[in-house]
Amino acid sequence: MARAMVTELSSGTRLPARTSELGLNGCYIDTLELFPVGTLVQLRILKDNGVFETSGKVLYCHPGIGMGIVFVDSTPDQRGVLAGWVTELAAQCEPTS
């Protein structure tokens, strides 16, 4: 869906990844390397010409597959970017008649 960079806040360790699921409150990141559940991260998602940046927290992990991240303290501007993407994705999923 979109390229992403996940940075662990305490160490600065960065993981390149991609999103496979995206919602208003969080996302699922496809990556072979994982941060432990509860890790606080900075998340940057790049889609088309837009960028969404927010803090987040790792909620769950699937070893060798990816991790679920909940968004924390997103700014209103960033929530607007995200809402636009989610609306666009929802429109792509609507059945055509």
C-alpha positions in Angstrom: 0.0 0.0 0.0 2.6 2.6 1.1 6.2 2.8 2.1 6.9 3.5 5.8 9.8 4.1 8.2 9.4 3.1 11.8 11.9 4.6 14.3 12.2 3.4 17.9 12.1 6.5 20.1 14.5 5.3 22.8 17.3 4.0 20.6 16.7 5.7 17.2 16.8 2.3 15.5 15.0 2.6 12.1 13.1 -0.1 10.3 12.1 0.4 6.6 8.7 -1.2 6.0 5.4 -0.9 4.1 1.8 -0.7 5.3 -0.6 -3.5 4.4 -3.6 -2.2 6.5 -4.4 1.4 7.4 -7.1 2.9 9.5 -7.8 6.1 11.4 -6.4 4.7 14.7 -3.5 2.6 13.5 -1.9 0.4 10.9 -0.3 -2.9 10.2 3.4 -2.7 9.1 4.9 -5.5 7.0 8.5 -6.0 8.1 10.8 -8.9 8.9 12.3 -7.2 11.9 10.1 -6.2 14.8 10.1 -4.0 17.9 8.7 -5.6 21.1 5.1 -5.0 22.1 4.8 -1.7 24.0 7.6 0.0 22.1 7.1 3.7 21.5 7.9 4.6 17.9 7.8 7.5 15.4 6.0 6.5 12.2 6.4 8.0 8.8 4.2 6.8 5.9 4.7 7.9 2.4 1.9 7.5 -0.1 1.8 9.2 -3.6 2.9 12.8 -2.8 1.7 12.8 0.8 3.4 12.1 4.1 1.8 11.0 7.4 3.9 11.3 10.5 2.9 10.5 14.1 4.0 8.8 17.3 2.8 5.3 17.9 3.0 2.2 20.1 3.5 -1.4 19.0 0.3 -3.3 20.0 1.1 -6.8 18.7 3.7 -8.6 16.6 3.7 -11.5 14.2 7.3 -12.8 14.0 8.7 -12.7 10.4 5.5 -10.9 9.1 4.9 -7.6 10.8 3.4 -5.6 13.6 0.3 -3.6 14.5 0.9 0.0 15.6 -1.7 2.3 17.2 -1.3 6.0 16.5 -0.6 8.3 19.5 -0.9 12.1 19.6 -1.4 12.7 15.9 -1.8 16.4 15.0 -5.0 17.7 13.4 -3.1 18.3 10.1 -1.8 14.8 10.1 -5.2 13.3 11.0 -6.5 15.2 7.9 -3.9 13.6 5.7 -4.8 10.2 7.1 -8.6 10.7 6.7 -8.1 11.6 3.1 -6.2 8.4 2.5 -8.7 6.2 4.3 -11.6 7.8 2.3 -9.7 7.2 -0.9 -9.0 3.6 0.0 -12.7 3.0 1.0 -13.8 4.4 -2.3 -11.5 1.9 -4.1 -13.2 -1.0 -2.2 -16.8 0.0 -3.1 -18.4 -2.4 -5.5 -19.1 -1.1 -9.0 -22.4 -1.7 -10.6 
